[in-house]
Amino acid sequence: MRYYDRLIFELSKPGRCAYSLPCCEKAVLALPENLLRAQAPALPEVSEVDVVRHYTNLSQMNFGVDTGFYPLGSCTMKYNPKINEEIAAMPAFQTLHPLQDESTVQGALEVYYNMEKSLAAITGMKYFTFNPCAGAHGELTGLMIMRSYHISRGDLARTKVIVPDSAHGTNPASAAVCGLEIVEVKSNAAGLVDVEDLKPLLGPDVAGIMMTNPNTLGLFEREIAKIASLVHECGGLLYYDGANMNPLLGAVRPGDMGFDIMHLNLHKTFSTPHGGGGPGSGPVGVAERLLEYLPTPHVVKLEDGSFHIVKSAENSSGQVSGFMGNFGVILRAYAYILMLGRQNIRLAGRYATLAANYIKESLKDAYKLPIPTVCKHEFVFDGLIDDGSSTGKLGATTLDVAKRLLDFGFHAPTIYFPLLFHQALMIEPTETESKETLDEFIDVMHKIAAEAAQDPDILHSAPHNAPISRPDETAAARNPILKFQDEA
């Protein structure tokens, strides 16, 4: 282990200090006795250069879209134009305070208003709230709107939400948090919602259905119009999980498919850096008849051209965040939309679809393709092709492939999801990667397949050049060590 690969606590030497502050000439207020520590905190004692090298080394251990290809299925980890960052960092925006009088923040409110109109045009919804701070937060908000709609009509029996077996895991989780019962609908052999399995599930107790289109297999639900008709006929609403909106930009709108409520992941589709817990933004859009159930606050434009914050409404679903969502993320997304314009947003979706199909067709000779059809932005392999000398005989798994990719400088795709396939490997290249990058990824994937057949131990022990190789992920999740433990 290199010296600066050690934890900062391990670099600590008594008496070292990384700063020098002038003596305070003003009186120092003493803290109340009950707030004082019994003993000083065990902080590392290091020099300034130790601190700088420690955090610089940590940053170099991280992987992100600025350091390499990130083909993570269903998460749209695409490159984020730096002009978005520059706009979000403008002092006029960065120094705003959410408690300022609205007369002093008219420019920011105009961003909210214009962004709402832009997203409405892109999605076919009528209104949006920007209060939710993430995709799953948006799901919960959308389901709260769904419940408010039914309750306001006295339809209290509608407590069930239908969720496809290929859905993102947050869908049933959000429904459960909202106090709704989850009913699973099966996929057919083509990987799409089985309409015949759906029909007997519909009834007066159904609040709605949650769907992603394209779904988590990257396939467009071709019978969406029929599904929408069936759900509406039974009195339910359609909720659209917008995590996979990227390939549909400028091609088809959820509102036109029949969806009543949806969320978007601004940090995915509209290009804001994310991962590692944030930042995020999950605005929720609704059809016109559901406006009154949107959370507050909500920005409206007055007749004199000024902008006003509506802070409460009679049938609103309430307030779901401290103020009005993650404004910095909204700014970045707004800059991205304005930069691309109508025509280039359409191209983004098409290039994402083209890239995914290019990789899929280039690798289907080495990896199992359970559903051999045209995909949208992502697709799923079911492990390596078993030719008698690889997967079945030598035991090269999807995990082995994912770990080995790290040795070649690529982040691993999503693995073992969706649960429809035992060795699922979900790949999403996005529209921002060049053909040269895609070709290099394809070449590496073929090399890994060859290694699996010729010398699978290379895969079993991968990665070989990462800071850590194969930690016990289950133990780390169940018994995390969140602070330094001094064994001295």
URLINCOR-V688884 format. One record per residue. RES is the residue in one small letter. PSI is psi in whole degrees, -180 to 180 (NA if undefined). Layout:
# URLINCOR-V688884
res->RES psi->PSI
res->RES psi->PSI
This chain:
# URLINCOR-V688884
res->m psi->130
res->r psi->156
res->y psi->-45
res->y psi->7
res->d psi->-8
res->r psi->158
res->l psi->152
res->i psi->-27
res->f psi->-31
res->e psi->-17
res->l psi->-10
res->s psi->136
res->k psi->130
res->p psi->132
res->g psi->-14
res->r psi->148
res->c psi->138
res->a psi->6
res->y psi->162
res->s psi->109
res->l psi->146
res->p psi->154
res->c psi->140
res->c psi->121
res->e psi->-12
res->k psi->160
res->a psi->139
res->v psi->125
res->l psi->132
res->a psi->137
res->l psi->149
res->p psi->147
res->e psi->-37
res->n psi->-10
res->l psi->-5
res->l psi->144
res->r psi->151
res->a psi->-31
res->q psi->158
res->a psi->147
res->p psi->148
res->a psi->77
res->l psi->149
res->p psi->144
res->e psi->105
res->v psi->162
res->s psi->169
res->e psi->-41
res->v psi->-33
res->d psi->-43
res->v psi->-47
res->v psi->-46
res->r psi->-36
res->h psi->-52
res->y psi->-31
res->t psi->-43
res->n psi->-40
res->l psi->-42
res->s psi->-32
res->q psi->-16
res->m psi->-15
res->n psi->154
res->f psi->135
res->g psi->177
res->v psi->-18
res->d psi->-8
res->t psi->-18
res->g psi->177
res->f psi->134
res->y psi->76
res->p psi->54
res->l psi->108
res->g psi->140
res->s psi->4
res->c psi->-8
res->t psi->59
res->m psi->78
res->k psi->162
res->y psi->141
res->n psi->114
res->p psi->135
res->k psi->-17
res->i psi->-30
res->n psi->-40
res->e psi->-40
res->e psi->-41
res->i psi->-43
res->a psi->-25
res->a psi->0
res->m psi->130
res->p psi->-36
res->a psi->-29
res->f psi->-42
res->q psi->-27
res->t psi->8
res->l psi->154
res->h psi->136
res->p psi->-14
res->l psi->6
res->q psi->153
res->d psi->140
res->e psi->-22
res->s psi->-21
res->t psi->-2
res->v psi->34
res->q psi->-35
res->g psi->-43
res->a psi->-41
res->l psi->-34
res->e psi->-35
res->v psi->-48
res->y psi->-48
res->y psi->-48
res->n psi->-36
res->m psi->-39
res->e psi->-44
res->k psi->-38
res->s psi->-47
res->l psi->-35
res->a psi->-42
res->a psi->-38
res->i psi->-35
res->t psi->-17
res->g psi->4
res->m psi->170
res->k psi->-42
res->y psi->156
res->f psi->150
res->t psi->141
res->f psi->10
res->n psi->-39
res->p psi->139
res->c psi->5
res->a psi->171
res->g psi->-49
res->a psi->-35
res->h psi->-37
res->g psi->-40
res->e psi->-49
res->l psi->-43
res->t psi->-45
res->g psi->-40
res->l psi->-33
res->m psi->-39
res->i psi->-43
res->m psi->-45
res->r psi->-42
res->s psi->-39
res->y psi->-49
res->h psi->-41
res->i psi->-40
res->s psi->-23
res->r psi->4
res->g psi->15
res->d psi->69
res->l psi->-14
res->a psi->-11
res->r psi->90
res->t psi->6
res->k psi->139
res->v psi->128
res->i psi->131
res->v psi->127
res->p psi->153
res->d psi->-11
res->s psi->9
res->a psi->159
res->h psi->145
res->g psi->-24
res->t psi->-23
res->n psi->-59
res->p psi->-32
res->a psi->-44
res->s psi->-40
res->a psi->-40
res->a psi->-42
res->v psi->-33
res->c psi->2
res->g psi->21
res->l psi->154
res->e psi->134
res->i psi->130
res->v psi->124
res->e psi->136
res->v psi->138
res->k psi->159
res->s psi->152
res->n psi->-175
res->a psi->-22
res->a psi->1
res->g psi->13
res->l psi->165
res->v psi->129
res->d psi->105
res->v psi->-35
res->e psi->-31
res->d psi->-28
res->l psi->-42
res->k psi->-49
res->p psi->-11
res->l psi->-16
res->l psi->142
res->g psi->-173
res->p psi->-6
res->d psi->4
res->v psi->121
res->a psi->-34
res->g psi->-173
res->i psi->141
res->m psi->127
res->m psi->150
res->t psi->130
res->n psi->111
res->p psi->155
res->n psi->-173
res->t psi->-6
res->l psi->0
res->g psi->19
res->l psi->138
res->f psi->130
res->e psi->97
res->r psi->-23
res->e psi->27
res->i psi->-36
res->a psi->-40
res->k psi->-42
res->i psi->-44
res->a psi->-43
res->s psi->-44
res->l psi->-44
res->v psi->-42
res->h psi->-37
res->e psi->-32
res->c psi->1
res->g psi->6
res->g psi->171
res->l psi->157
res->l psi->126
res->y psi->132
res->y psi->119
res->d psi->112
res->g psi->12
res->a psi->-28
res->n psi->31
res->m psi->-21
res->n psi->-47
res->p psi->-14
res->l psi->-6
res->l psi->122
res->g psi->0
res->a psi->-50
res->v psi->150
res->r psi->138
res->p psi->-38
res->g psi->-36
res->d psi->-22
res->m psi->-17
res->g psi->5
res->f psi->144
res->d psi->-31
res->i psi->146
res->m psi->159
res->h psi->155
res->l psi->151
res->n psi->96
res->l psi->-32
res->h psi->-6
res->k psi->-72
res->t psi->-36
res->f psi->28
res->s psi->73
res->t psi->136
res->p psi->133
res->h psi->177
res->g psi->152
res->g psi->19
res->g psi->-2
res->g psi->-179
res->p psi->169
res->g psi->171
res->s psi->127
res->g psi->63
res->p psi->146
res->v psi->129
res->g psi->151
res->v psi->158
res->a psi->164
res->e psi->-37
res->r psi->-9
res->l psi->9
res->l psi->-44
res->e psi->-15
res->y psi->-3
res->l psi->146
res->p psi->159
res->t psi->159
res->p psi->161
res->h psi->136
res->v psi->131
res->v psi->160
res->k psi->128
res->l psi->169
res->e psi->-29
res->d psi->4
res->g psi->-6
res->s psi->169
res->f psi->141
res->h psi->143
res->i psi->115
res->v psi->115
res->k psi->-15
res->s psi->156
res->a psi->149
res->e psi->-49
res->n psi->15
res->s psi->152
res->s psi->4
res->g psi->-162
res->q psi->127
res->v psi->-2
res->s psi->169
res->g psi->-41
res->f psi->-104
res->m psi->40
res->g psi->-173
res->n psi->94
res->f psi->-37
res->g psi->-38
res->v psi->-41
res->i psi->-40
res->l psi->-46
res->r psi->-43
res->a psi->-38
res->y psi->-43
res->a psi->-41
res->y psi->-45
res->i psi->-45
res->l psi->-37
res->m psi->-42
res->l psi->-44
res->g psi->175
res->r psi->-47
res->q psi->-44
res->n psi->-26
res->i psi->-39
res->r psi->-40
res->l psi->-34
res->a psi->-47
res->g psi->-39
res->r psi->-41
res->y psi->-35
res->a psi->-43
res->t psi->-42
res->l psi->-44
res->a psi->-42
res->a psi->-45
res->n psi->-32
res->y psi->-47
res->i psi->-44
res->k psi->-49
res->e psi->-29
res->s psi->-21
res->l psi->-2
res->k psi->-10
res->d psi->-16
res->a psi->-19
res->y psi->144
res->k psi->128
res->l psi->95
res->p psi->-29
res->i psi->94
res->p psi->72
res->t psi->172
res->v psi->131
res->c psi->178
res->k psi->-111
res->h psi->-18
res->e psi->168
res->f psi->169
res->v psi->125
res->f psi->160
res->d psi->56
res->g psi->-175
res->l psi->152
res->i psi->130
res->d psi->100
res->d psi->16
res->g psi->-8
res->s psi->8
res->s psi->-107
res->t psi->-57
res->g psi->-41
res->k psi->-42
res->l psi->-10
res->g psi->34
res->a psi->114
res->t psi->174
res->t psi->-39
res->l psi->-41
res->d psi->-44
res->v psi->-46
res->a psi->-43
res->k psi->-39
res->r psi->-33
res->l psi->-33
res->l psi->-31
res->d psi->-23
res->f psi->6
res->g psi->14
res->f psi->140
res->h psi->149
res->a psi->147
res->p psi->177
res->t psi->134
res->i psi->153
res->y psi->28
res->f psi->138
res->p psi->165
res->l psi->2
res->l psi->-22
res->f psi->141
res->h psi->-40
res->q psi->45
res->a psi->137
res->l psi->102
res->m psi->122
res->i psi->130
res->e psi->106
res->p psi->-22
res->t psi->174
res->e psi->-8
res->t psi->-5
res->e psi->140
res->s psi->164
res->k psi->-34
res->e psi->-41
res->t psi->-43
res->l psi->-42
res->d psi->-39
res->e psi->-41
res->f psi->-45
res->i psi->-44
res->d psi->-43
res->v psi->-41
res->m psi->-36
res->h psi->-39
res->k psi->-42
res->i psi->-40
res->a psi->-39
res->a psi->-40
res->e psi->-39
res->a psi->-34
res->a psi->-34
res->q psi->-39
res->d psi->73
res->p psi->-17
res->d psi->-27
res->i psi->-40
res->l psi->-39
res->h psi->-30
res->s psi->3
res->a psi->155
res->p psi->154
res->h psi->-16
res->n psi->23
res->a psi->158
res->p psi->-38
res->i psi->157
res->s psi->-80
res->r psi->84
res->p psi->163
res->d psi->94
res->e psi->-34
res->t psi->-46
res->a psi->-39
res->a psi->-35
res->a psi->-38
res->r psi->-32
res->n psi->65
res->p psi->141
res->i psi->106
res->l psi->-4
res->k psi->159
res->f psi->134
res->q psi->108
res->d psi->114
res->e psi->-4
res->a psi->NA
